[in-house]
């Protein structure tokens, strides 16, 4: 371990300068003759769904289908996993949507072909798949990974379908990671480059999108000391040219901008900025604590992390207590977040979130769970000076209590559980507090009786919920009864069903009631699995007031029926 830590420190220091590393190794095929020559396992299946609703705009298609499969072939110990999915959702692109990928593995070497996913670091390349080729090599302490392929396919602008689809250019990218260490301690250098093909998509409105080019350079490290202290850190610098067709030259606006001008094409649309995150974790017997900090500057963006938010700074603290030989577990979290890092926005949004969760095993049959979460959302002055009547300032409290009791013997099993919840939204703005402040109370009580030898069970659940805002309220009281059974030889057929009815009351009057039912059946026999399901929800028309009645006559009057069938063969 000390040797690994020494190598990481040396490599981290060397990364501040410029150097060249040469590494070589030979594939070790010793013992391959002892492996089985060929073995294959996996599954293949297909499914179809049906959906019917009287909603003005359907949220899903009436019919859908899919064919899917995954298999793993082993040739003399070399693993060759393969997966695919085909469905009808890609018909708008002239062919069914399909993805195929394979990742053969042998000892410390892995090859990626087709549609694959690799993770470099949370700030450089994470959450983005590619269609191409990649490789991972991890002999002993050496770490190497690389890929090349398509990150996005082209989407042409379509004005004939009646709905807007955001067009996009085809995007190609490649990445490289080289480092030293193992899972517990390592240091990696990472480089990512992505570029759009400006001639790939057909555009009618040239202003909808612009071709982008992005280079990201980053480091990722983890250091474990005494198996109790873990420090991790990620840093990245990104140069994003938002329109590489722009001919206006870039302005030298800082050290980072001048540095990226040497390694990539830049112009006036180029944004150069950085992001970083780190965490420190302490592992003790019965107690774990982690503190972390993350900052993503407003100008930072990596095309390899499509879901990352920028202009944010986040500080969080997590604690976990495991007491009384595991019978009592307590978890606490506290986090603070804000934006407007450059102090150029009209206002700054600040959030403070805290939570505590306790789970207590009071006896072999009785368990108690208690959760609390609090949120504060507040606007702070930026370039604009706010007053109390224009400032967003809300506090939210949520508490939930769940006790449960379970007992069983050779013939019967009994389960009783309850849930009580309360939520309060307190709006501190004097102008909006009356229309925004609200509270919600909910509760449920469930009982389940099982006949163990017959594999049959029945359940009954009572529900209550009340939402109140100012002098107005909406109240629901109802019950659900359900059952399940395992039938046929070796209990191969399982069926489950439930029906529920809800009584609604409103301060506006004219409340109606709800009816729901669901049914599921599954047959599992050796290599075969067949599943059927159906559910129905009927909510009668409930005009809360005359305005809703006139403008949205079907706001809560819905009939939704969904069903499906699927079959899977495993081998």
Legacy VTK file of the C-alpha trace (Angstrom):
# vtk DataFile Version 3.0
C-alpha trace
ASCII
DATASET POLYDATA
POINTS 571 float
0.000 0.000 0.000
2.800 2.426 0.834
4.365 1.748 -2.572
1.058 2.586 -4.327
0.706 5.818 -2.378
4.308 6.744 -3.221
3.670 6.187 -6.953
0.489 8.278 -6.827
2.230 11.189 -5.117
5.126 11.045 -7.612
2.789 10.911 -10.621
0.640 13.757 -9.252
3.770 15.877 -8.874
5.030 14.970 -12.348
1.669 15.932 -13.898
2.490 19.553 -13.166
5.289 19.358 -15.717
5.794 17.612 -19.070
7.108 14.078 -19.391
6.953 10.832 -21.385
6.129 7.378 -20.029
6.931 4.103 -21.824
5.221 0.883 -20.705
5.270 -2.616 -22.190
3.769 -5.997 -21.321
3.043 -9.399 -22.904
-0.221 -11.320 -22.763
-0.001 -14.324 -20.427
-1.809 -17.315 -21.971
-0.577 -19.812 -19.395
-3.377 -22.130 -18.226
-5.727 -21.352 -21.112
-5.836 -25.051 -22.105
-7.406 -25.875 -18.722
-10.450 -23.718 -19.469
-13.654 -25.052 -21.028
-13.461 -24.491 -24.799
-16.931 -22.937 -25.155
-19.792 -21.952 -22.866
-22.738 -19.647 -23.460
-25.470 -18.304 -21.177
-28.034 -15.533 -21.306
-31.639 -14.740 -22.144
-33.808 -13.525 -25.022
-37.300 -12.137 -24.888
-40.040 -9.977 -26.346
-42.852 -7.871 -24.984
-45.863 -5.820 -26.040
-47.966 -3.219 -24.217
-51.385 -1.644 -24.671
-52.567 1.716 -23.326
-55.946 3.427 -23.583
-56.950 6.760 -22.083
-59.397 9.592 -22.591
-56.697 12.179 -21.878
-56.667 15.093 -24.349
-53.010 14.372 -25.116
-51.745 10.816 -24.776
-48.606 10.493 -22.669
-47.615 7.191 -24.334
-48.453 5.336 -27.574
-51.456 2.958 -27.649
-49.279 0.026 -28.712
-45.599 -0.696 -28.255
-43.291 -3.659 -28.692
-39.714 -4.591 -27.958
-37.302 -7.458 -28.525
-34.345 -7.766 -26.197
-31.610 -10.157 -25.264
-28.307 -10.608 -23.518
-25.823 -13.433 -23.679
-22.326 -14.150 -22.498
-20.087 -16.505 -24.416
-16.868 -17.822 -22.900
-14.160 -19.132 -25.220
-11.285 -20.685 -23.271
-11.940 -18.358 -20.329
-12.376 -15.224 -22.446
-15.710 -13.558 -21.653
-17.714 -12.145 -24.598
-20.869 -10.390 -23.280
-23.422 -9.232 -25.865
-26.680 -7.317 -25.440
-29.269 -5.841 -27.798
-32.611 -4.029 -27.744
-34.936 -3.375 -30.671
-38.228 -1.468 -30.496
-40.464 0.730 -32.612
-39.558 4.114 -31.130
-36.947 4.811 -33.792
-39.365 4.625 -36.728
-39.211 8.388 -37.140
-35.571 7.907 -38.136
-36.492 5.442 -40.951
-35.463 2.323 -39.033
-36.260 0.674 -35.702
-34.135 1.738 -32.794
-31.415 -0.834 -32.125
-28.265 -1.021 -30.046
-25.682 -3.767 -30.149
-22.525 -3.994 -28.101
-19.932 -6.501 -27.011
-17.169 -6.305 -24.386
-14.840 -9.335 -24.512
-12.728 -9.671 -21.369
-9.607 -11.671 -20.599
-7.901 -11.221 -17.237
-6.844 -7.548 -17.037
-7.821 -6.658 -20.630
-11.269 -5.627 -21.858
-12.321 -4.647 -25.386
-15.486 -2.629 -26.123
-17.167 -2.815 -29.547
-20.485 -1.320 -30.682
-22.716 0.673 -28.339
-20.745 0.785 -25.089
-20.258 2.868 -21.981
-17.029 3.715 -20.175
-16.497 5.958 -17.152
-13.415 8.178 -16.915
-14.348 10.689 -14.201
-17.517 12.567 -13.132
-16.231 15.842 -14.642
-14.746 14.668 -17.960
-16.585 11.641 -19.356
-19.509 10.085 -17.477
-23.100 9.275 -18.455
-22.438 9.313 -22.209
-22.361 6.161 -24.352
-20.520 5.816 -27.657
-20.784 3.696 -30.791
-17.312 2.598 -31.731
-14.388 0.866 -30.073
-12.720 1.112 -26.688
-10.140 -0.692 -24.608
-9.287 -1.014 -20.911
-5.961 -2.415 -19.681
-5.194 -2.838 -15.987
-2.093 -5.040 -15.514
-1.010 -4.785 -11.882
-0.691 -1.070 -11.032
-0.937 0.302 -14.575
-4.274 1.857 -15.627
-5.100 2.612 -19.253
-8.353 3.239 -21.105
-9.218 4.720 -24.490
-12.178 4.921 -26.860
-13.197 6.375 -30.219
-16.695 6.575 -31.658
-19.949 8.401 -32.275
-21.366 10.214 -29.247
-24.538 11.503 -30.931
-26.306 10.563 -34.122
-27.717 13.225 -36.390
-31.324 14.381 -36.054
-32.706 16.387 -38.977
-35.100 19.274 -38.471
-38.628 18.014 -39.191
-41.507 20.410 -39.817
-43.929 17.829 -41.263
-44.587 15.636 -38.205
-46.634 18.267 -36.357
-44.397 18.228 -33.283
-41.046 19.826 -32.639
-37.992 17.594 -32.325
-34.726 19.259 -31.380
-32.293 18.672 -34.263
-28.673 17.814 -33.580
-25.454 17.238 -35.484
-23.661 13.907 -35.505
-20.891 14.086 -32.909
-17.648 12.109 -32.811
-15.353 11.889 -29.825
-12.374 10.120 -28.364
-10.930 9.861 -24.888
-7.749 8.703 -23.198
-7.037 7.809 -19.578
-3.658 6.789 -18.183
-2.774 6.308 -14.558
-1.317 4.210 -11.787
-2.816 2.404 -8.782
-5.706 0.084 -7.958
-9.263 0.391 -6.684
-8.300 1.746 -3.262
-5.636 4.247 -4.385
-4.989 5.622 -7.862
-4.135 8.691 -9.912
-5.367 9.194 -13.509
-4.726 11.743 -16.242
-7.679 12.152 -18.626
-8.228 13.808 -21.992
-11.486 14.053 -23.967
-12.169 15.593 -27.366
-15.567 15.843 -29.078
-16.584 17.576 -32.301
-19.820 17.960 -34.286
-20.124 17.262 -38.002
-21.637 20.529 -39.223
-22.745 18.965 -42.527
-24.502 15.935 -41.021
-27.970 17.318 -40.152
-30.445 18.985 -42.497
-31.561 22.319 -41.099
-34.219 24.729 -42.323
-33.552 27.260 -39.586
-29.771 27.579 -39.329
-30.056 29.366 -35.998
-31.542 26.399 -34.118
-28.190 24.777 -33.372
-24.531 25.526 -33.956
-21.670 23.014 -34.390
-19.572 22.613 -31.244
-16.079 21.392 -30.447
-14.833 20.536 -26.976
-11.534 19.579 -25.346
-11.387 18.576 -21.675
-8.269 17.862 -19.625
-8.648 16.445 -16.136
-7.273 14.405 -13.270
-8.945 11.911 -10.961
-7.430 10.503 -7.795
-8.233 8.426 -4.729
-6.024 7.853 -1.705
-6.770 5.320 1.066
-4.836 5.532 4.339
-4.938 2.849 7.060
-8.159 1.497 5.484
-10.046 4.175 7.448
-9.373 7.482 5.696
-10.325 7.925 2.034
-9.601 11.106 0.088
-10.815 11.531 -3.496
-10.532 14.446 -5.884
-11.482 15.301 -9.477
-10.393 18.390 -11.404
-11.101 19.310 -15.025
-10.533 22.208 -17.389
-12.784 22.522 -20.443
-12.534 24.537 -23.616
-15.886 24.576 -25.429
-16.212 26.294 -28.780
-19.961 26.816 -29.091
-19.780 27.603 -32.806
-16.574 26.629 -34.584
-17.939 28.234 -37.750
-17.496 31.656 -36.117
-14.556 33.472 -37.748
-14.112 36.118 -35.031
-10.847 35.367 -33.173
-10.828 34.749 -29.438
-9.812 37.329 -26.896
-6.989 36.480 -24.479
-9.095 36.736 -21.334
-7.021 34.662 -18.929
-4.363 32.050 -18.384
-6.696 29.132 -19.154
-7.922 30.719 -22.393
-4.365 31.313 -23.596
-3.397 27.738 -22.706
-6.311 26.190 -24.616
-5.541 28.366 -27.624
-2.424 26.219 -28.108
-4.149 22.815 -28.028
-7.406 23.504 -29.855
-9.193 25.788 -32.269
-10.784 28.755 -30.499
-12.816 31.820 -31.459
-15.051 34.372 -29.782
-17.628 31.687 -28.902
-15.102 29.610 -26.925
-15.721 29.189 -23.199
-12.772 28.094 -21.059
-13.404 27.311 -17.401
-12.808 24.690 -14.734
-14.621 22.440 -12.266
-13.557 20.421 -9.266
-14.809 18.210 -6.493
-13.287 16.437 -3.493
-14.417 14.350 -0.544
-12.903 13.101 2.702
-14.317 9.974 4.341
-13.585 8.518 7.782
-14.521 4.887 8.458
-14.727 3.834 12.115
-16.477 0.972 13.862
-20.105 1.986 14.157
-19.580 5.416 12.607
-18.901 6.768 9.113
-18.638 10.418 8.131
-18.079 12.021 4.730
-17.631 15.678 3.857
-17.509 16.820 0.251
-17.276 19.977 -1.810
-18.113 20.482 -5.484
-17.762 23.570 -7.653
-18.649 23.880 -11.336
-17.834 27.259 -12.798
-20.421 29.012 -15.048
-18.319 28.582 -18.206
-17.489 24.912 -17.668
-19.140 22.318 -19.879
-17.988 18.909 -21.056
-19.739 17.202 -23.965
-18.875 13.913 -22.236
-21.114 14.727 -19.225
-24.448 15.725 -20.803
-26.429 16.063 -17.540
-24.058 18.232 -15.520
-25.259 21.572 -14.150
-22.802 24.447 -14.068
-22.651 27.662 -12.040
-23.050 25.809 -8.757
-21.104 25.345 -5.522
-22.182 22.556 -3.152
-20.964 21.619 0.322
-22.360 18.436 1.911
-21.834 16.408 5.078
-23.043 12.838 5.660
-22.963 10.858 8.931
-23.998 7.283 9.628
-24.236 5.735 13.114
-24.610 1.966 13.528
-25.362 1.342 17.228
-26.524 -1.394 19.597
-25.057 -4.209 17.464
-26.888 -2.992 14.381
-30.302 -2.638 16.036
-30.228 1.156 15.748
-29.121 2.960 12.593
-29.101 6.758 12.284
-28.169 8.714 9.148
-27.881 12.510 8.952
-27.204 14.744 5.963
-26.585 18.466 5.620
-25.920 20.330 2.377
-25.655 23.936 1.242
-25.754 25.076 -2.379
-25.701 28.356 -4.287
-25.157 29.706 -7.794
-24.034 33.083 -9.244
-20.351 32.242 -8.797
-19.249 35.156 -10.972
-21.633 37.586 -9.208
-23.107 38.689 -12.539
-26.698 37.411 -12.175
-29.585 39.601 -10.953
-30.161 37.244 -7.980
-28.432 34.349 -6.250
-30.352 31.216 -5.303
-29.350 29.587 -2.000
-30.609 26.260 -0.681
-30.006 24.564 2.656
-31.127 20.947 3.093
-30.922 18.768 6.185
-32.291 15.334 6.999
-32.207 12.657 9.677
-33.294 9.054 9.275
-33.579 6.554 12.135
-34.316 2.854 11.880
-34.737 0.887 15.117
-35.199 -2.871 15.484
-37.048 -2.878 18.800
-37.584 -6.657 18.786
-37.466 -9.587 16.377
-40.973 -8.684 15.224
-41.223 -4.920 15.706
-39.421 -2.329 13.567
-39.698 1.482 13.680
-38.542 3.950 11.027
-38.552 7.749 11.443
-37.501 10.300 8.793
-37.306 14.079 8.814
-36.178 16.444 6.046
-36.048 20.237 6.021
-35.449 22.582 3.094
-34.822 26.303 2.930
-34.888 28.066 -0.450
-33.944 31.729 -0.486
-33.016 34.380 -3.026
-30.098 36.632 -2.230
-29.363 40.001 -3.818
-27.165 39.923 -6.900
-26.933 42.843 -9.260
-30.593 43.475 -8.360
-31.692 44.594 -4.888
-34.722 42.622 -3.659
-37.410 43.463 -1.098
-39.218 41.017 1.197
-42.271 41.142 -1.072
-40.278 40.196 -4.204
-37.801 37.759 -2.649
-38.371 34.017 -2.935
-38.054 32.593 0.581
-39.667 29.272 1.465
-39.147 26.699 4.223
-40.381 23.116 3.888
-40.655 20.480 6.652
-41.382 16.809 6.026
-41.727 14.075 8.666
-42.633 10.409 8.199
-43.169 7.623 10.767
-43.440 3.938 9.777
-43.867 1.186 12.408
-44.215 -2.466 11.356
-44.895 -5.773 13.111
-44.284 -9.195 11.524
-44.821 -12.644 13.012
-45.071 -16.112 11.465
-45.142 -19.843 12.176
-45.361 -23.018 10.129
-48.924 -22.347 8.987
-49.590 -18.606 9.101
-47.832 -15.266 8.722
-49.143 -11.910 9.927
-47.909 -8.458 9.018
-49.199 -5.124 10.298
-47.681 -1.837 9.135
-48.661 1.792 9.402
-47.464 5.058 7.950
-48.039 8.643 9.071
-46.685 11.634 7.197
-46.868 15.410 7.421
-45.549 18.131 5.102
-45.566 21.878 5.739
-44.657 24.573 3.208
-44.103 27.951 4.884
-43.825 30.842 2.443
-42.036 33.808 4.071
-43.028 36.220 1.298
-45.827 38.456 2.694
-47.510 38.801 -0.704
-47.587 35.125 -1.711
-47.799 33.366 1.670
-51.596 33.018 1.590
-51.682 31.375 -1.848
-48.491 29.299 -1.460
-48.321 28.144 2.170
-49.883 24.709 2.580
-49.776 21.472 4.541
-50.448 17.854 3.713
-51.308 15.029 6.136
-51.389 11.375 5.162
-51.767 8.011 6.836
-52.221 4.337 6.043
-52.745 1.063 7.890
-52.157 -2.328 6.273
-52.697 -5.925 7.355
-51.522 -9.008 5.464
-52.367 -12.625 6.281
-50.508 -15.430 4.571
-51.218 -19.179 4.512
-47.654 -20.464 4.317
-48.167 -24.011 3.069
-50.815 -22.985 0.552
-48.765 -20.024 -0.740
-51.820 -17.780 -0.559
-52.074 -14.300 0.907
-54.694 -11.612 1.463
-54.130 -7.946 2.311
-56.269 -4.990 3.376
-55.105 -1.371 3.389
-56.828 1.779 4.605
-55.737 5.189 3.257
-56.206 8.785 4.367
-54.882 12.014 2.876
-55.699 15.694 3.365
-54.254 18.688 1.539
-54.990 22.121 2.991
-54.175 25.597 1.671
-55.524 28.667 3.445
-59.223 27.846 4.099
-59.455 25.294 1.282
-58.919 21.548 1.577
-59.095 18.319 -0.409
-59.585 15.075 1.557
-59.392 11.418 0.485
-60.418 8.323 2.452
-60.395 4.832 1.000
-59.392 1.189 1.108
-57.680 -1.403 -1.067
-58.067 -5.178 -0.866
-55.730 -7.544 -2.639
-54.608 -11.129 -2.846
-51.830 -13.307 -4.221
-51.310 -17.008 -4.796
-48.749 -19.443 -6.205
-50.420 -22.261 -8.154
-49.694 -25.376 -10.204
-46.863 -27.815 -9.739
-43.792 -26.341 -8.049
-45.773 -23.072 -7.706
-44.881 -22.125 -11.264
-47.902 -19.834 -11.739
-48.162 -16.697 -9.622
-51.187 -14.399 -9.662
-51.779 -11.120 -7.884
-54.680 -8.705 -7.924
-56.054 -5.702 -6.064
-59.071 -3.401 -6.163
-59.455 -0.052 -4.438
-62.081 2.609 -3.878
-61.458 6.177 -2.683
-63.981 8.673 -1.259
-63.100 12.312 -1.964
-64.227 15.499 -0.246
-63.421 19.077 -1.186
-64.182 22.498 0.268
-65.278 23.477 -3.255
-67.877 20.691 -3.347
-68.767 18.441 -6.315
-66.203 15.809 -5.316
-66.425 12.390 -6.915
-64.809 9.060 -6.069
-62.044 6.914 -7.573
-61.939 3.266 -8.616
-58.716 1.335 -9.305
-57.810 -2.272 -9.991
-54.702 -4.165 -11.024
-53.894 -7.739 -12.041
-50.598 -9.515 -12.605
-49.832 -13.092 -13.585
-46.537 -14.787 -14.187
-45.510 -18.285 -15.237
-41.955 -19.379 -14.480
-40.877 -22.883 -15.403
-37.239 -23.856 -15.811
-35.999 -21.706 -18.729
-39.350 -20.056 -19.515
-40.955 -16.947 -18.048
-44.306 -15.488 -19.162
-45.787 -12.357 -17.567
-49.170 -10.656 -18.000
-50.359 -7.466 -16.338
-53.281 -5.043 -16.449
-54.293 -2.019 -14.405
-57.158 0.447 -14.559
-57.679 3.826 -12.913
-60.989 5.684 -13.139
-61.254 9.220 -11.754
-64.682 10.849 -12.319
-64.980 14.487 -13.271
-64.344 16.756 -10.282
-64.793 20.497 -11.025
-62.904 22.269 -8.240
-64.341 25.616 -9.241
-66.034 27.296 -12.190
-62.742 28.448 -13.719
-61.351 24.941 -13.967
-64.720 23.646 -15.139
-64.792 26.048 -18.071
-61.126 25.923 -19.081
-60.057 22.350 -18.376
-63.192 20.255 -18.332
-61.239 16.968 -18.277
-58.652 18.062 -15.727
-59.297 15.153 -13.347
-61.868 13.107 -15.280
-59.719 10.289 -16.636
-60.033 6.631 -17.587
-56.678 4.872 -17.988
-56.257 1.222 -18.929
-52.816 -0.321 -19.388
-51.761 -3.892 -20.046
-48.907 -5.919 -21.355
-47.368 -9.304 -22.020
-43.761 -10.430 -22.078
-41.901 -13.689 -22.587
-38.289 -14.496 -21.712
-36.256 -17.613 -22.401
-33.129 -18.118 -20.304
-30.341 -20.497 -21.153
LINES 1 572
571 0 1 2 3 4 5 6 7 8 9 10 11 12 13 14 15 16 17 18 19 20 21 22 23 24 25 26 27 28 29 30 31 32 33 34 35 36 37 38 39 40 41 42 43 44 45 46 47 48 49 50 51 52 53 54 55 56 57 58 59 60 61 62 63 64 65 66 67 68 69 70 71 72 73 74 75 76 77 78 79 80 81 82 83 84 85 86 87 88 89 90 91 92 93 94 95 96 97 98 99 100 101 102 103 104 105 106 107 108 109 110 111 112 113 114 115 116 117 118 119 120 121 122 123 124 125 126 127 128 129 130 131 132 133 134 135 136 137 138 139 140 141 142 143 144 145 146 147 148 149 150 151 152 153 154 155 156 157 158 159 160 161 162 163 164 165 166 167 168 169 170 171 172 173 174 175 176 177 178 179 180 181 182 183 184 185 186 187 188 189 190 191 192 193 194 195 196 197 198 199 200 201 202 203 204 205 206 207 208 209 210 211 212 213 214 215 216 217 218 219 220 221 222 223 224 225 226 227 228 229 230 231 232 233 234 235 236 237 238 239 240 241 242 243 244 245 246 247 248 249 250 251 252 253 254 255 256 257 258 259 260 261 262 263 264 265 266 267 268 269 270 271 272 273 274 275 276 277 278 279 280 281 282 283 284 285 286 287 288 289 290 291 292 293 294 295 296 297 298 299 300 301 302 303 304 305 306 307 308 309 310 311 312 313 314 315 316 317 318 319 320 321 322 323 324 325 326 327 328 329 330 331 332 333 334 335 336 337 338 339 340 341 342 343 344 345 346 347 348 349 350 351 352 353 354 355 356 357 358 359 360 361 362 363 364 365 366 367 368 369 370 371 372 373 374 375 376 377 378 379 380 381 382 383 384 385 386 387 388 389 390 391 392 393 394 395 396 397 398 399 400 401 402 403 404 405 406 407 408 409 410 411 412 413 414 415 416 417 418 419 420 421 422 423 424 425 426 427 428 429 430 431 432 433 434 435 436 437 438 439 440 441 442 443 444 445 446 447 448 449 450 451 452 453 454 455 456 457 458 459 460 461 462 463 464 465 466 467 468 469 470 471 472 473 474 475 476 477 478 479 480 481 482 483 484 485 486 487 488 489 490 491 492 493 494 495 496 497 498 499 500 501 502 503 504 505 506 507 508 509 510 511 512 513 514 515 516 517 518 519 520 521 522 523 524 525 526 527 528 529 530 531 532 533 534 535 536 537 538 539 540 541 542 543 544 545 546 547 548 549 550 551 552 553 554 555 556 557 558 559 560 561 562 563 564 565 566 567 568 569 570
